[in-house]
Amino acid sequence: MRTVICEEPGRLVVAERPMPAAGPDDVLIRVKRVGVCGTDMHIFTGNQPYLAYPRVMGHELAGIVESAPAGGRVMAGDQVYVMPYLSCGTCIACRAGKTNCCTRIQVLGVHADGGMAEYLAVPRAFVFDANGVTLDQAAMIEFLAIGAHAVARADVRSGQRVLVVGAGPIGMAALIFATLRGARVCVLDARADRLAVCATALGAHAAVRLDTTGEGADARRLAALTDDEFFDVVFDATGNLAAMERGLDFVAHGGKYVLISLVKGRISFSDPEFHKRETTLLASRNATPVDFETVLAAMRAGQVPTDALKTHALSLADLPDRFAELLEPDAGVIKALVEC
């Protein structure tokens, strides 16, 4: 079968590999769509902290079942999505229902080879029915679930003022699901094109351009939007250390600060500022099966504007030559889908 392998940072190759051998508890999937996400881009650029090369990338997956164990929830011919966080089921996190932060987690496309291939065998516990949505939509469930999980972690409520810092796909996902809970959501980002999508297609209350001059025009705008009280919940989805440290400034007294993004190294901020707000600081990692179900239900109800999120399509064979293009800001990528 055809497979795309990241042999080292900056180098993708198309190779033929044997068909995966599905074990007695595995579902064999004919991969139809793979979403390209920030993790894949970090792998390509050499900035993913949990990875060894070579690696087959791809964890935002949708496909058709080729074969499945009898008596399971899916069968041959079903359209499915994959929950790519292969958890052990027995560690302290799994016993508490927090499979998203399993101590022995294996994430497809990161710790183990992923879905940029024509076929993939996955343990049946992590394969779910995706009938009722398109293949494109099914491949978007995973990244949207990350945003839905962050919103659930923060327990966002109707009428709250919410700020999403970073209007990439994950930030957009947080915007969508916070809005569905009735929050009034503002977005802060440096890119005018992404802010426009948030404002026109995703229901943002306000879209504020990052002030890169250091004069603080963006902070003044955010203050004005909230009567100088700032936000009940702030989500960081930037993957930028300076932005993550600055985001505390926008949390209201008594508010919550949720870090969705991940950076190498340490984060620091002013302890007096943190304490005087009695800030609740939350990390948000991956997603749980409930979050995936939340996304799928919203898609089936027509509440997720996926047409606005998909901006690029390419084939598996295109990846070595075209992947670097997806990193260029001028390409205007929100979500690129690989069609297998």
C-alpha positions as a Python dict, from the first residue, in 0.01 Angstrom:
ca = {
    (1, 'M'): (0, 0, 0),
    (2, 'R'): (106, 358, -57),
    (3, 'T'): (234, 537, 256),
    (4, 'V'): (382, 882, 319),
    (5, 'I'): (666, 881, 571),
    (6, 'C'): (835, 1176, 740),
    (7, 'E'): (1189, 1037, 745),
    (8, 'E'): (1337, 1344, 913),
    (9, 'P'): (1238, 1708, 962),
    (10, 'G'): (1158, 1865, 626),
    (11, 'R'): (1154, 1539, 428),
    (12, 'L'): (848, 1339, 326),
    (13, 'V'): (869, 1037, 98),
    (14, 'V'): (611, 813, -67),
    (15, 'A'): (686, 447, -2),
    (16, 'E'): (520, 113, -50),
    (17, 'R'): (458, -78, 271),
    (18, 'P'): (284, -410, 334),
    (19, 'M'): (-84, -402, 418),
    (20, 'P'): (-130, -387, 796),
    (21, 'A'): (-204, -718, 960),
    (22, 'A'): (-524, -668, 1160),
    (23, 'G'): (-525, -858, 1487),
    (24, 'P'): (-834, -1031, 1629),
    (25, 'D'): (-938, -714, 1812),
    (26, 'D'): (-851, -468, 1531),
    (27, 'V'): (-1060, -288, 1274),
    (28, 'L'): (-898, -262, 932),
    (29, 'I'): (-983, 76, 780),
    (30, 'R'): (-948, 193, 422),
    (31, 'V'): (-837, 550, 492),
    (32, 'K'): (-1034, 807, 291),
    (33, 'R'): (-950, 1140, 455),
    (34, 'V'): (-666, 1267, 674),
    (35, 'G'): (-671, 1614, 823),
    (36, 'V'): (-341, 1800, 840),
    (37, 'C'): (-297, 1969, 1176),
    (38, 'G'): (-46, 2172, 1373),
    (39, 'T'): (105, 1855, 1519),
    (40, 'D'): (189, 1733, 1168),
    (41, 'M'): (344, 2068, 1086),
    (42, 'H'): (552, 2054, 1405),
    (43, 'I'): (669, 1704, 1310),
    (44, 'F'): (765, 1829, 965),
    (45, 'T'): (957, 2124, 1109),
    (46, 'G'): (1119, 1924, 1390),
    (47, 'N'): (933, 2088, 1680),
    (48, 'Q'): (723, 1802, 1818),
    (49, 'P'): (851, 1708, 2165),
    (50, 'Y'): (709, 1355, 2182),
    (51, 'L'): (832, 1208, 1854),
    (52, 'A'): (1106, 990, 1704),
    (53, 'Y'): (1172, 970, 1327),
    (54, 'P'): (1089, 817, 1086),
    (55, 'R'): (714, 853, 1138),
    (56, 'V'): (394, 817, 939),
    (57, 'M'): (197, 1124, 1037),
    (58, 'G'): (-178, 1170, 1045),
    (59, 'H'): (-426, 1136, 1331),
    (60, 'E'): (-736, 1319, 1203),
    (61, 'L'): (-883, 1018, 1030),
    (62, 'A'): (-1196, 906, 847),
    (63, 'G'): (-1247, 598, 637),
    (64, 'I'): (-1445, 289, 548),
    (65, 'V'): (-1426, -36, 742),
    (66, 'E'): (-1271, -321, 543),
    (67, 'S'): (-1303, -577, 821),
    (68, 'A'): (-1396, -575, 1188),
    (69, 'P'): (-1437, -824, 1473),
    (70, 'A'): (-1783, -978, 1494),
    (71, 'G'): (-2022, -831, 1746),
    (72, 'G'): (-1860, -488, 1759),
    (73, 'R'): (-2014, -147, 1704),
    (74, 'V'): (-1886, -122, 1345),
    (75, 'M'): (-1883, -364, 1054),
    (76, 'A'): (-1748, -385, 700),
    (77, 'G'): (-1873, -98, 485),
    (78, 'D'): (-1936, 144, 772),
    (79, 'Q'): (-1805, 498, 754),
    (80, 'V'): (-1598, 566, 1066),
    (81, 'Y'): (-1379, 811, 1249),
    (82, 'V'): (-1084, 720, 1468),
    (83, 'M'): (-1010, 844, 1818),
    (84, 'P'): (-630, 848, 1781),
    (85, 'Y'): (-534, 853, 2150),
    (86, 'L'): (-468, 486, 2222),
    (87, 'S'): (-504, 469, 2599),
    (88, 'C'): (-416, 174, 2822),
    (89, 'G'): (-744, 162, 3016),
    (90, 'T'): (-579, 72, 3348),
    (91, 'C'): (-358, 362, 3465),
    (92, 'I'): (-460, 623, 3722),
    (93, 'A'): (-588, 861, 3454),
    (94, 'C'): (-784, 595, 3265),
    (95, 'R'): (-941, 466, 3588),
    (96, 'A'): (-1065, 821, 3649),
    (97, 'G'): (-1213, 843, 3299),
    (98, 'K'): (-938, 1078, 3179),
    (99, 'T'): (-818, 860, 2893),
    (100, 'N'): (-698, 1175, 2716),
    (101, 'C'): (-402, 1195, 2954),
    (102, 'C'): (-328, 824, 2997),
    (103, 'T'): (18, 771, 3144),
    (104, 'R'): (99, 523, 2866),
    (105, 'I'): (-84, 698, 2584),
    (106, 'Q'): (11, 620, 2225),
    (107, 'V'): (-114, 886, 1984),
    (108, 'L'): (-141, 773, 1624),
    (109, 'G'): (88, 978, 1404),
    (110, 'V'): (303, 1083, 1702),
    (111, 'H'): (402, 791, 1926),
    (112, 'A'): (294, 532, 1670),
    (113, 'D'): (255, 544, 1292),
    (114, 'G'): (-60, 720, 1180),
    (115, 'G'): (-299, 736, 890),
    (116, 'M'): (-115, 893, 596),
    (117, 'A'): (-149, 558, 422),
    (118, 'E'): (-411, 372, 223),
    (119, 'Y'): (-498, 132, 507),
    (120, 'L'): (-468, 135, 885),
    (121, 'A'): (-543, -124, 1153),
    (122, 'V'): (-675, 24, 1479),
    (123, 'P'): (-797, -146, 1799),
    (124, 'R'): (-1175, -155, 1781),
    (125, 'A'): (-1216, 40, 2106),
    (126, 'F'): (-1097, 351, 1919),
    (127, 'V'): (-1310, 324, 1602),
    (128, 'F'): (-1655, 485, 1592),
    (129, 'D'): (-1947, 508, 1354),
    (130, 'A'): (-1956, 832, 1152),
    (131, 'N'): (-2266, 779, 943),
    (132, 'G'): (-2478, 1089, 901),
    (133, 'V'): (-2185, 1319, 822),
    (134, 'T'): (-1957, 1348, 520),
    (135, 'L'): (-1608, 1198, 502),
    (136, 'D'): (-1467, 1551, 517),
    (137, 'Q'): (-1663, 1620, 833),
    (138, 'A'): (-1566, 1290, 990),
    (139, 'A'): (-1198, 1377, 942),
    (140, 'M'): (-1254, 1708, 1124),
    (141, 'I'): (-1408, 1556, 1436),
    (142, 'E'): (-1076, 1510, 1617),
    (143, 'F'): (-950, 1868, 1608),
    (144, 'L'): (-1295, 2001, 1687),
    (145, 'A'): (-1311, 1763, 1984),
    (146, 'I'): (-996, 1923, 2125),
    (147, 'G'): (-1177, 2258, 2130),
    (148, 'A'): (-1492, 2100, 2271),
    (149, 'H'): (-1285, 1937, 2548),
    (150, 'A'): (-1126, 2268, 2644),
    (151, 'V'): (-1469, 2433, 2660),
    (152, 'A'): (-1596, 2149, 2879),
    (153, 'R'): (-1288, 2175, 3104),
    (154, 'A'): (-1365, 2542, 3158),
    (155, 'D'): (-1736, 2471, 3214),
    (156, 'V'): (-1824, 2765, 2989),
    (157, 'R'): (-2173, 2894, 3058),
    (158, 'S'): (-2432, 3101, 2879),
    (159, 'G'): (-2371, 3475, 2904),
    (160, 'Q'): (-2005, 3447, 2999),
    (161, 'R'): (-1742, 3659, 2828),
    (162, 'V'): (-1482, 3438, 2664),
    (163, 'L'): (-1159, 3521, 2483),
    (164, 'V'): (-985, 3282, 2244),
    (165, 'V'): (-624, 3379, 2176),
    (166, 'G'): (-506, 3217, 1855),
    (167, 'A'): (-748, 3170, 1564),
    (168, 'G'): (-605, 2854, 1417),
    (169, 'P'): (-821, 2543, 1382),
    (170, 'I'): (-810, 2458, 1755),
    (171, 'G'): (-892, 2815, 1855),
    (172, 'M'): (-1176, 2815, 1604),
    (173, 'A'): (-1302, 2490, 1758),
    (174, 'A'): (-1305, 2651, 2103),
    (175, 'L'): (-1491, 2949, 1956),
    (176, 'I'): (-1755, 2725, 1797),
    (177, 'F'): (-1829, 2520, 2108),
    (178, 'A'): (-1816, 2811, 2352),
    (179, 'T'): (-2064, 2992, 2127),
    (180, 'L'): (-2290, 2686, 2120),
    (181, 'R'): (-2299, 2708, 2501),
    (182, 'G'): (-2426, 3064, 2478),
    (183, 'A'): (-2104, 3251, 2559),
    (184, 'R'): (-2009, 3582, 2401),
    (185, 'V'): (-1674, 3500, 2241),
    (186, 'C'): (-1401, 3737, 2127),
    (187, 'V'): (-1097, 3625, 1928),
    (188, 'L'): (-746, 3770, 1924),
    (189, 'D'): (-503, 3686, 1644),
    (190, 'A'): (-241, 3841, 1421),
    (191, 'R'): (-395, 3722, 1093),
    (192, 'A'): (-672, 3929, 940),
    (193, 'D'): (-790, 3642, 716),
    (194, 'R'): (-854, 3409, 1009),
    (195, 'L'): (-1020, 3684, 1211),
    (196, 'A'): (-1253, 3747, 917),
    (197, 'V'): (-1360, 3380, 915),
    (198, 'C'): (-1424, 3393, 1289),
    (199, 'A'): (-1638, 3704, 1253),
    (200, 'T'): (-1833, 3614, 940),
    (201, 'A'): (-1870, 3235, 956),
    (202, 'L'): (-1812, 3122, 1314),
    (203, 'G'): (-2014, 3370, 1517),
    (204, 'A'): (-1742, 3561, 1704),
    (205, 'H'): (-1875, 3860, 1897),
    (206, 'A'): (-1559, 4053, 1815),
    (207, 'A'): (-1237, 3978, 1624),
    (208, 'V'): (-938, 4180, 1747),
    (209, 'R'): (-611, 4212, 1559),
    (210, 'L'): (-296, 4149, 1762),
    (211, 'D'): (-96, 4470, 1812),
    (212, 'T'): (259, 4380, 1715),
    (213, 'T'): (394, 4731, 1785),
    (214, 'G'): (396, 4680, 2161),
    (215, 'E'): (174, 4983, 2217),
    (216, 'G'): (-115, 4778, 2358),
    (217, 'A'): (-395, 4877, 2120),
    (218, 'D'): (-530, 4522, 2132),
    (219, 'A'): (-543, 4520, 2513),
    (220, 'R'): (-728, 4851, 2513),
    (221, 'R'): (-978, 4714, 2263),
    (222, 'L'): (-1038, 4403, 2474),
    (223, 'A'): (-1081, 4618, 2783),
    (224, 'A'): (-1334, 4836, 2604),
    (225, 'L'): (-1532, 4530, 2494),
    (226, 'T'): (-1567, 4416, 2856),
    (227, 'D'): (-1611, 4744, 3047),
    (228, 'D'): (-1252, 4707, 3169),
    (229, 'E'): (-1335, 4377, 3343),
    (230, 'F'): (-1186, 4143, 3081),
    (231, 'F'): (-1296, 3779, 3039),
    (232, 'D'): (-1450, 3508, 3253),
    (233, 'V'): (-1258, 3248, 3053),
    (234, 'V'): (-949, 3289, 2837),
    (235, 'F'): (-830, 3009, 2609),
    (236, 'D'): (-479, 3010, 2465),
    (237, 'A'): (-445, 2822, 2138),
    (238, 'T'): (-134, 2992, 2005),
    (239, 'G'): (154, 2756, 2077),
    (240, 'N'): (354, 3074, 2140),
    (241, 'L'): (534, 3116, 2472),
    (242, 'A'): (506, 3495, 2487),
    (243, 'A'): (134, 3482, 2408),
    (244, 'M'): (73, 3218, 2674),
    (245, 'E'): (246, 3431, 2936),
    (246, 'R'): (62, 3745, 2828),
    (247, 'G'): (-282, 3582, 2825),
    (248, 'L'): (-316, 3602, 3203),
    (249, 'D'): (-351, 3979, 3163),
    (250, 'F'): (-689, 3926, 2997),
    (251, 'V'): (-844, 3704, 3266),
    (252, 'A'): (-1110, 3870, 3480),
    (253, 'H'): (-1092, 3858, 3857),
    (254, 'G'): (-1226, 3517, 3955),
    (255, 'G'): (-1178, 3391, 3601),
    (256, 'K'): (-1023, 3087, 3435),
    (257, 'Y'): (-720, 3054, 3211),
    (258, 'V'): (-711, 2745, 2990),
    (259, 'L'): (-394, 2643, 2806),
    (260, 'I'): (-482, 2429, 2507),
    (261, 'S'): (-157, 2483, 2321),
    (262, 'L'): (172, 2315, 2401),
    (263, 'V'): (524, 2456, 2397),
    (264, 'K'): (862, 2318, 2490),
    (265, 'G'): (1004, 2464, 2808),
    (266, 'R'): (861, 2659, 3099),
    (267, 'I'): (584, 2918, 3126),
    (268, 'S'): (598, 3198, 3382),
    (269, 'F'): (383, 3494, 3480),
    (270, 'S'): (344, 3739, 3765),
    (271, 'D'): (237, 3566, 4085),
    (272, 'P'): (73, 3882, 4229),
    (273, 'E'): (-139, 3911, 3912),
    (274, 'F'): (-226, 3542, 3929),
    (275, 'H'): (-321, 3560, 4298),
    (276, 'K'): (-516, 3882, 4302),
    (277, 'R'): (-751, 3739, 4042),
    (278, 'E'): (-774, 3404, 4227),
    (279, 'T'): (-721, 3261, 3880),
    (280, 'T'): (-812, 2904, 3797),
    (281, 'L'): (-538, 2768, 3570),
    (282, 'L'): (-627, 2466, 3357),
    (283, 'A'): (-438, 2255, 3107),
    (284, 'S'): (-644, 2092, 2832),
    (285, 'R'): (-501, 1789, 2654),
    (286, 'N'): (-652, 1594, 2365),
    (287, 'A'): (-1018, 1491, 2412),
    (288, 'T'): (-1235, 1214, 2554),
    (289, 'P'): (-1496, 996, 2384),
    (290, 'V'): (-1766, 1227, 2523),
    (291, 'D'): (-1606, 1524, 2344),
    (292, 'F'): (-1603, 1334, 2015),
    (293, 'E'): (-1972, 1253, 2065),
    (294, 'T'): (-2042, 1622, 2135),
    (295, 'V'): (-1882, 1720, 1805),
    (296, 'L'): (-2057, 1449, 1605),
    (297, 'A'): (-2396, 1544, 1747),
    (298, 'A'): (-2336, 1910, 1664),
    (299, 'M'): (-2233, 1820, 1309),
    (300, 'R'): (-2540, 1607, 1257),
    (301, 'A'): (-2751, 1899, 1382),
    (302, 'G'): (-2589, 2133, 1128),
    (303, 'Q'): (-2427, 2346, 1399),
    (304, 'V'): (-2064, 2324, 1281),
    (305, 'P'): (-1976, 2530, 969),
    (306, 'T'): (-1730, 2280, 829),
    (307, 'D'): (-1742, 2429, 479),
    (308, 'A'): (-1578, 2742, 619),
    (309, 'L'): (-1306, 2536, 789),
    (310, 'K'): (-1193, 2324, 494),
    (311, 'T'): (-972, 2543, 278),
    (312, 'H'): (-740, 2298, 100),
    (313, 'A'): (-752, 1948, -46),
    (314, 'L'): (-465, 1738, -177),
    (315, 'S'): (-388, 1375, -250),
    (316, 'L'): (-160, 1138, -65),
    (317, 'A'): (82, 1143, -358),
    (318, 'D'): (91, 1526, -347),
    (319, 'L'): (220, 1545, 10),
    (320, 'P'): (599, 1533, -41),
    (321, 'D'): (590, 1816, -295),
    (322, 'R'): (314, 2027, -147),
    (323, 'F'): (330, 1986, 230),
    (324, 'A'): (567, 2280, 283),
    (325, 'E'): (316, 2508, 108),
    (326, 'L'): (68, 2449, 389),
    (327, 'L'): (303, 2619, 635),
    (328, 'E'): (304, 2947, 443),
    (329, 'P'): (75, 3213, 597),
    (330, 'D'): (-7, 3344, 249),
    (331, 'A'): (-161, 3006, 162),
    (332, 'G'): (-452, 3088, 395),
    (333, 'V'): (-477, 2734, 531),
    (334, 'I'): (-731, 2664, 802),
    (335, 'K'): (-785, 2294, 749),
    (336, 'A'): (-625, 2093, 470),
    (337, 'L'): (-764, 1747, 401),
    (338, 'V'): (-570, 1469, 231),
    (339, 'E'): (-789, 1257, 7),
    (340, 'C'): (-674, 895, -10),
}
